[in-house]
Amino acid sequence: MRSTERTQPPHFMPSTSKSIVGDDFVALAEFVTTAERIKER
């Protein structure tokens, strides 16, 4: 995952429909990863 290359905040919604699905998926993946890290603490 290239989360380090993302300069946009997770809540950023692009106007292009082709990027919305990808960004939503990445944002969801980051959210799940963060939730997993919190549960491990």
PyMOL commands that set and color helices and strands:
alter all, ss='L'
color gray80, all
select helices_A, chain A and resi 3-5+17-40
alter helices_A, ss='H'
color red, helices_A
deselect
rebuild
show_as cartoon
